Every structure is written in structure tokens, then in C-alpha cells.
Amino acid sequence: MSRHMECSAAHTFQNAVIFLSQTSDSLQAFLPKELAMIKTVFTRRLMLATALAWGLAGCASMNQPVTLAETLARDPQLSTLNSLVEKAGLTDTLKSGSYTVFAPTNDAFKAVPAKTLEELAANPARLKDVLTFHVVAGKVMAADVKNGPAKTVQGANVALARAGAFVTVEDAMVTQADLAATNGVVHVVDRVLMPPVRR
């Protein structure tokens, strides 16, 4: 069940709990000998309603934009990228400023040769270069992508292209666009981009 459906169900169930609680109040006038039982039931329903209220608050918070760093951390398919961002010390960078992040999925990283990943793990500067090669300054929604080069935070350019609803960055395809954050946007891509080696 999607988060949206869960939230809708929670709203519906909360209304049902409120109705039942009101019914219990009415029954007290007709069943004086059962007041103790009704009180117990009502108390349980009140506790349930409180729990539901917390759940609904969680629904609301899930719909609120968060920083780029938190957006990466929340998405299971971006867990590898998120761990590398933390390793490279870029988490704080993605919590401020305004950026567009082309985020490779876990499957995209699995396609990278193991030797290359080992080299990146052993070379923090190179790892940072690779990650920032996926980041462009400013917030660029998919519909605003212009065909041509775009300078990355790493310093080199990437080739951006859009044809209708399809967006590419170099040879990577955007598979999920416009994950809005408070300080930018994330576009999920199906490949890891490798920047030119600095001379």
C-alpha cells in the first residue's frame, strides 16, 4: 500500500473512531449499569484516536519537502549513493545552497566494476570528484532542461538533453524526475557518470 493510501485510510479510520466514541457517550444514558465497561472502551478508543493523530501528523510530514541530503537518505534505491555522499563529507553541502542532483540508483552502482569502486573508496578526492560530477548548481526541473553542456560542481561539463518527457545526462537516462527538495531537486538516473581525470 502506498503512503498516500495509508494516509487516506488513517483519515477514514479516525473519523470512524470519533463516531464510535460519540456513540459510546449516548449509550451511557441508557445503560447505567454498564458505565464502567463503556468508560474502559471509551478510554481505549481515545488512546487509539491519539495514536492515529500521531500517524496523521507523520503523513503530513512525509509530504513536506526536505533537504537534498535528506531526500537521498529517505529513498531506499539511493542508499549506496547516500553512503558515498556521507563518506565523501558532502552531506552538509547538500543541506544548503541550491543544486540539481543526478542521483544514480543502487543498480547503477552495481554496474560499476568492483575495482573502480575499490579505487574510489581508497581515494577520497577522486570519490568527491565523481559525486560532484553528478551535481549542477541551481534548481533545474526536468521541464527546464536545455540541450547542451552544463557545468557541474566538480568543474567539468556534462551534456544535458531533453526530448519530450525524456531527459538524459551524458549517457545516463533520468528514470525518475523532479524529486523536489527545499534546496534543489533530485533526478534519479540509471548510470554512474565518471568525470575526466584531473591533470
RARAGI-V158710 format. One record per backbone hydrogen bond with DSSP energy under -0.5 kcal/mol. NH is the residue of the N-H (numbers start at 0). CO is the residue of the C=O. Records with the same first field share a line. If there is no record, write none. Layout:
# RARAGI-V158710
NH = CO, CO
This chain:
# RARAGI-V158710
5 = 1
6 = 2
7 = 3
8 = 4
9 = 5
10 = 6
11 = 7
12 = 8
13 = 9
14 = 10
15 = 11
16 = 12
17 = 13
18 = 14
19 = 15
20 = 16
21 = 17
22 = 18
23 = 19
24 = 20
25 = 21
26 = 22
27 = 23
28 = 25
29 = 26
30 = 26
33 = 30
34 = 31
37 = 33
38 = 34
39 = 35
40 = 36
41 = 37
42 = 38
43 = 39
44 = 40
45 = 41
46 = 42
47 = 43
48 = 44
49 = 45
50 = 46
51 = 47
52 = 48
53 = 49
54 = 50
55 = 51
56 = 52
57 = 53
58 = 54
59 = 55
60 = 56
61 = 57
62 = 58, 59
63 = 60
67 = 93
68 = 93
70 = 66
71 = 67
72 = 68
73 = 69
74 = 70, 71
75 = 73
77 = 74
78 = 75
81 = 77
82 = 78
83 = 79
84 = 80
85 = 81
86 = 82
87 = 83
88 = 85
89 = 84
90 = 84
93 = 89
94 = 91
95 = 92
98 = 182
99 = 135
100 = 184
101 = 99, 133
102 = 100, 186
103 = 101
104 = 188
105 = 76
108 = 104
109 = 105
110 = 106
111 = 108
116 = 112
117 = 113
118 = 114
119 = 115
120 = 116
121 = 117
122 = 118, 119
126 = 122
127 = 123
128 = 124
129 = 125
130 = 126
131 = 127
132 = 128
133 = 130
134 = 131
135 = 99
136 = 150
137 = 97
139 = 137
140 = 138
143 = 140
144 = 141
147 = 159
149 = 157
151 = 155
152 = 131, 134
153 = 131
154 = 151, 155
157 = 149
159 = 147, 157
160 = 167
162 = 165
165 = 162
167 = 160
168 = 171
169 = 158
171 = 168
173 = 166
174 = 172, 187
175 = 187
178 = 185
179 = 177
180 = 183
181 = 65
183 = 180
184 = 98
185 = 178
186 = 100
187 = 175
188 = 102
189 = 172
192 = 190
194 = 192
